[in-house]
Amino acid sequence: MQLTKITFQAIKNNEAIYTGEFTTLHPENKRKIANSINKALLYKGLTKKAGDFDDIQYEVITNS
């Protein structure tokens, strides 16, 4: 198994307000990716319910 890097951005008014990254063994599992992103945003005190961001975009970066 290989670690895969995921980079993500929390978007508000078409601007990235937070950018982060993490690694995962399961880049195909969208639920695990979503959970990891949500945990990272919560750690930074950002929540969608509070209106801190409008959208999340992420990119899977594989090492070839």
C-alpha positions in Angstrom: 0.0 0.0 0.0 1.1 3.5 -0.8 0.4 6.8 1.0 -1.4 9.3 -1.2 -1.5 13.0 -0.5 -4.7 14.9 -0.4 -4.7 18.7 -0.6 -7.9 20.7 0.2 -9.2 24.2 0.4 -12.2 25.6 2.2 -13.8 28.2 -0.1 -15.8 31.3 1.0 -17.0 33.9 -1.6 -14.8 32.1 -4.3 -11.6 32.6 -2.2 -9.6 29.9 -0.4 -9.8 30.8 3.3 -8.0 27.7 4.5 -5.7 25.2 2.7 -4.5 22.0 4.2 -3.2 18.6 3.3 -3.0 15.1 4.7 -2.0 11.6 3.6 -4.2 8.5 3.3 -3.9 4.9 2.4 -7.4 4.9 0.8 -7.7 7.7 -1.8 -10.7 6.0 -3.4 -12.8 6.2 -0.2 -14.6 9.5 -0.4 -16.1 9.1 3.1 -12.7 8.8 4.7 -11.5 11.8 2.8 -14.5 13.9 3.9 -14.1 12.8 7.5 -10.4 13.8 7.5 -11.1 17.2 5.9 -13.9 17.9 8.4 -11.6 17.0 11.3 -8.9 19.3 10.0 -11.4 22.2 9.6 -12.9 21.6 13.0 -9.4 21.6 14.5 -9.0 25.1 13.0 -12.4 26.1 14.3 -14.1 26.3 10.9 -17.6 24.8 10.4 -20.0 25.0 7.5 -23.0 25.3 9.9 -21.5 28.5 11.2 -21.1 29.8 7.7 -17.3 29.9 7.8 -17.1 28.5 4.3 -19.3 27.8 1.3 -17.6 24.8 -0.3 -14.6 22.4 -0.1 -12.4 21.4 -3.0 -9.8 18.7 -2.8 -7.2 17.1 -5.1 -5.7 13.7 -4.9 -2.0 13.7 -5.6 -0.5 10.3 -6.4 3.1 9.5 -6.5 4.0 7.7 -9.7 
